[in-house]
Each structure stands twice: as structure tokens, then as C-alpha cells.
């Protein structure tokens, strides 16, 4: 079993739709949860990060962490064609190595 | 946010030659940098952790003699793919972590280098 599971998609939605992206994980030691956006042939860029459980909102983006279910989500409201990219979840524990474990990424396509 | 610059963005080389990829932190000092490899439609696979002034720590299954890492200064880490073969063709990305608080760090990524070995 992979440490982090993420549906690769692709996920195709019309402009303006609410998008839900999810990851599940198996390591209960994970404490930091991050979402990265990666455009084709580019390095990932951080969208949001969350420590432990709870919700965090930033503009059109909302990140949720449910540690009891080992499940994290990223919601995108009012999706735009410019949101079309691959979204990677990532997480790490509290050890000093700061290693990030990534999901495989979900490819999102927002249709105009 | 912090900037990590990676160079070159793409390179084509002949089989058997070596290729060096540079990763620079432009506005901060990075004692630790990470090198990832990414196959098409796959996630980032951590190859090694690069530590300034000491040997890199390689993940299981990564050949340290093939992927040479040097972290000679607080702003520069290099990855050299030695005796490259077509199966080494991939997207290589470096990353540096910056502390946001005493518990949370943020990873900044370079633009990535697409290596094609012919």
C-alpha cells in the first residue's frame, strides 16, 4: 500500500464548478499537509498548507484535513480555466528530515 | 516567497555522457535541498537529500555513484547524472525548505530540468 493515495484523474469540469480533490494516507505520524499545483513542464508551487486537523481557506481554495479518517481534501470554488493543472498533495511528519511524501497528482481540466 | 532557480530547464545529451543540473536558492540560504525525479503523469520521487558541507543522503534504490550530488555552498546544490542512459530521461526537480514557524516549513521548488538522453 502506498503511503499516500491520490486519484490521478483526469478530472474535467465546466468553468465555475466546484472542484473536490482528495488524498488518503496510511501513516498516522503525518502532521503537515500541503497542496501543490503543477503546470505542465514546471516545478510545483505551494497552494496551501495545514498543520494537523481542520480547515483552512484562502480565496477560492479550501483545504480540509480529517486525521481520524486519514483523508485530506482541496476544494476549488468558481473554478477557472487557469486552474487547469496537476494538483499534488504532500505530507510530512515532525521529524527533522522534513521529507515530503507526495501523492501521484490529479490532473484537472476546467473547460471554458 | 523564496525563489529556487534551477538550470538548465531542458537538456539533451548523448548516451554515455554526464550532465550537471544546478539548483540555487536566490534570496535565502538552504542548508538542505532535495532532489526529485518525476516520470510523466507520476508523482515526485525523492532521490536524495543534499546537505551543505556533508554527503548527500540517498533514498533506497537510488545509485549514489550514478547521481552525484554536491552541496558546496548554502545557496547551491548540483546533481550530476553520470554516464547517462536513455532510461535516465526524466524530469528532475530540486527543492529547498524554508521555515515558516518553529514547526512548519514550506518547500520551494525549482522550475525543473527535463533531461532527454539519446
Boltz contact constraints between the chains, C-beta under 6 A:
constraints:
  - contact:
      token1: [A, 43]
      token2: [B, 93]
      max_distance: 6.0
  - contact:
      token1: [A, 43]
      token2: [B, 109]
      max_distance: 6.0
  - contact:
      token1: [A, 43]
      token2: [B, 110]
      max_distance: 6.0
  - contact:
      token1: [A, 43]
      token2: [B, 111]
      max_distance: 6.0
  - contact:
      token1: [A, 43]
      token2: [B, 112]
      max_distance: 6.0
  - contact:
      token1: [A, 44]
      token2: [B, 109]
      max_distance: 6.0
  - contact:
      token1: [A, 46]
      token2: [B, 106]
      max_distance: 6.0
  - contact:
      token1: [A, 51]
      token2: [B, 104]
      max_distance: 6.0
  - contact:
      token1: [A, 98]
      token2: [B, 97]
      max_distance: 6.0
  - contact:
      token1: [A, 98]
      token2: [B, 105]
      max_distance: 6.0
  - contact:
      token1: [A, 100]
      token2: [B, 107]
      max_distance: 6.0
  - contact:
      token1: [A, 102]
      token2: [B, 43]
      max_distance: 6.0
  - contact:
      token1: [A, 102]
      token2: [B, 44]
      max_distance: 6.0
  - contact:
      token1: [A, 104]
      token2: [B, 43]
      max_distance: 6.0
  - contact:
      token1: [A, 105]
      token2: [B, 43]
      max_distance: 6.0
